[in-house]
Amino acid sequence: MDNQPGSQKSSIIPGSGKVNNWAASPSHLCYHFGTSGLSVAVATGVTHPLDVLKVRLQMQLVGQRGPLTGMGNLSVHILKNEGPRSMYLGLAPALTRSVAYGGLRLGLYEPSKYVCEQVFGSTNIFVKIASGAFAGGFATTLTNPVEVVKVRLQMNPNLRRGPIGELRRIVSEEGIRALWKGVGPAMVRAASMTASQLSTYDESKRILIRWSPLEEGFHLHLISSMVAGTVSTLITAPMDMIKTRLMLQRESKEVGNYKNGFHCAYQVLRTEGPRGLYKGGLAIFARLGPQTTITFILVEKLRKLAGLDAI
């Protein structure tokens, strides 16, 4: 990190021996949030086809029970009938959201943890969970409109108006409030995912450094990020499915009567069974696992290059 006198405030995190530097230096803030946003954007670009599959799988057999199409068969169907470009539907808003959402989600975690450390004198696992939940929920609230546009584009391969045209259509036909459809479940999902992802990654690193020969570096970051990706997928898959259903209510004739996230979850359980909450779960894991790994490995490398401490 930038260590110029008067530009930062430093403290030692209890029990870690790690110096935490915080300051109002514009370059420091730019590097801090920029490395986070860039890392998430790169990971999103690599795993975007899996995100398209996830959304399509989550909208299968809405309100019905029955056999589900697997991820492999759905991939073949999309490639055969819609072409390879369909696997990148909604990429522009996805990347836009990644820079803003990813930068805020990862970037706010450490400041939140630092504030809690100052207030409570501790950075235990509960503080890490709370910090991650705040960062994820806040970031999602601000970027939900871009997510709505993205999932609409992913479900409509024949649209030719692009992200801006779709945004204008939603506002003119459904009102500006439609841009925050599904924001409740999205906030819960993002808070849960960020809390589980970042706290698990942070805590895994601490445990591995303490109880294994691993030190800060690629292998530590790889193992910790794989653990974090697995935990966050298991926790957030049902919330992700509910969020998608709410955002696409106007896009499906069968979906139009969900009052809120709890009502959606109840209807899914009643009409589609418990498995309904994990529709697209394999695609979520296949996407979120590698995405988490790429994000953390890349952000740690970029932070090192920018002179920032490891997460």
Beta strands, then each sheet from edge to edge (+ up, - down):
strand 1: 8-13
strand 2: 18-23
sheet 1: 1+ 2-
end
